[in-house]
Amino acid sequence: MIEKILMINPWTPSEVRDRGLIYMQTSLFAKALADLESYLSHAVAPEDSSYIQNHIKMLRGIVCAAN
């Protein structure tokens, strides 16, 4: 469903965030990292900024270790 929403409006920050969290849960770590970083750069003062930043730090470690 998120993919369809993003096809219509590709820059809906909350949908990009949600897709990133789903990617993370399904072990698609590089895609998750890209979406969560994109979310933080496009969302205006997100309330969950520190929560997402924590996930980004973890994902960077995972993605770097995999390379």
C-alpha positions in Angstrom: 0.0 0.0 0.0 2.8 2.4 0.8 4.4 1.9 -2.6 1.1 2.9 -4.2 0.8 6.0 -2.1 4.4 6.9 -3.0 3.7 6.4 -6.7 1.0 9.1 -6.5 3.0 11.4 -4.2 6.6 10.4 -3.9 7.6 13.0 -1.3 5.1 12.2 1.5 7.6 12.1 4.3 5.6 10.0 6.7 5.1 7.3 4.0 8.8 7.3 3.2 9.5 6.9 6.9 7.0 4.1 7.2 8.5 2.3 4.2 11.9 2.7 5.7 10.8 1.1 9.0 9.2 -1.8 7.0 12.4 -2.2 5.1 14.3 -2.4 8.3 12.0 -5.0 9.7 12.5 -7.1 6.6 16.3 -6.8 6.6 16.5 -4.5 3.6 18.9 -2.3 5.6 20.4 -0.2 2.8 16.9 0.7 1.5 15.8 1.4 5.1 18.7 3.7 5.6 18.1 5.6 2.4 14.4 6.1 3.3 15.0 7.2 6.9 17.7 9.6 5.9 15.4 11.0 3.2 12.6 11.3 5.7 14.7 13.4 8.1 15.9 15.7 5.2 12.4 16.3 3.9 10.2 16.3 7.0 9.6 19.7 8.7 10.6 19.4 12.3 9.5 15.8 12.8 8.6 14.9 16.4 10.2 11.5 16.0 13.5 12.9 14.9 15.6 11.3 17.7 13.9 8.0 17.3 14.7 7.9 13.6 18.2 9.2 14.2 18.8 6.2 16.5 17.7 3.8 13.8 19.9 5.6 11.2 22.9 5.1 13.4 22.2 1.4 13.8 21.5 1.0 10.1 24.8 2.8 9.1 26.7 0.3 11.3 24.9 -2.7 9.7 25.3 -1.4 6.1 29.0 -0.5 6.6 29.7 -3.9 8.2 28.0 -5.7 5.2 30.3 -3.9 2.7 
